[in-house]
Amino acid sequence: MKSYEVNFDGLVGPTHNYGGLSYGNVASQSNSQQSSNPKEAALQGLAKMKALMEMGFQQGVLAPQERPDVAALRRLGFAGSDAQVIERAAKDAMPLLVASCSASSMWVANAATVSPSADTADGRVHFTAANLNCKYHRSIEHPTTSRVLGAMFADQKHFAHHAALPAVAQFGDEGAANHTRFCRDYGQAGVEFFVFGRSAFDTRYPAPQKYPARQTLEASQAVARLHGLSDDGVVYAQQNPSVIDQGVFHNDVIAVGNGEVLFYHEDAFLETDKMLAELQAKLGKRGGNFQSICVPRSQVTVEDAVRSYLFNSQLLSRADGSMLLIVPEECRGNERVWQYLQSLTSSGGLIRKVKVFDLKQSMQNGGGPACLRLRVALNQTELAAVNPGVIMTAPLYGTLTQWVDKHYRDRLSENDLADPQLLLECRTALDELTQILKLGAVYPFQIN
Ligand code: SUG
């Protein structure tokens, strides 16, 4: 049976703004307080989805969340009508209002970890929503994420959903941003590669000194157990703590994999040789021929990688067996990175083509092409069982761009977040969106 990797891209929400909320994420910190353009952000994301669909890739869309999250503010003690809750938070605790307004759910690589049916004990596709426990503004995403994923992948015969792991730092889980799957074919059993930043319970593992390591080994192991993965289909590796301290807050900022290929920076991991050997051996047992492409620090520094997001690219398989790299415009803006890409694609290797996208609105918060997508490998039967409302088509693209044009502001700064009208605009837009995407009631304002 034919199998596909389907990319579900996060639709940017109407409150996209630069809150400076992510310590350890260089872009988020350095663009803090700039005014944003939510309309442009959403249209940039939709343009990428449309382009990939037109290139023949399977493309889906993942809905944004209700923001400001009034229910979250109520849990923090703000009371009264919805407008009063927002007004009081703006007056007494602006950082909490900003956090409750973040459109960060757009980076759906952090929404969940997904294991395809070929890898799992019960033959279903497994999803574990990420607790995103490291940052408050992200930790409030998972309840709605679970409902949205449940509405997209509703058929229990094919899909199994797990609640987010316990909400403590020891089980800090950032979802697919630290997870890659290698396989010969999307429908065959593969090797799931979990990359963690630190261990919560074993002091032998080193940890970064400056910035937080968001993903723990114990969280990755729990996800592998929940999904029913077998030991010979799993490899764990530790991120180099020194690159976390240079702004590599997720592994997908320094490595990307697809099919049998890992594309990574020389400094990305600890014990790289051992890790590569294990990947090769385990994929070999599953009929695959593991290959790795190492980018040397002499050509691209970690700083270049963090600034350009070279590795936050989408590595996609083309019909002729070669691969295509989807990179952000910032890669073209960095001379060393662009030169490296030119030599990579002309060297006769596997990666033959690079396609550049303008995702500046998302990039300024540290979210490149790969952050914006959640990969779900599905066979034909499973794909047919996905809610058809979320599969990208030319008419859906048209409807969504009109919807964005109608509902989104083209400028948003911190003061605007205190405007109770923004909440109404957001709810009106999302109510319409749930009908467009045929999701049913998934948002707190629709349920309570
Ligand atoms: O978690 N930025 C996100 C970016 C997530 C990128 N995802 C992947 N690498 N897969 C984060 O740091 C910034 C929000 C703000 O500052 O307004 C933010 O949450």
Residues whose N, C-alpha, C, O or C-beta is under 5 A from the ligand:
A	BS01	SUG	N17 Y18 G19 G20 L21 S22 N25 S28 S104 W107 A109 N110 A177 H250 D252 N365 G366 G367 C371
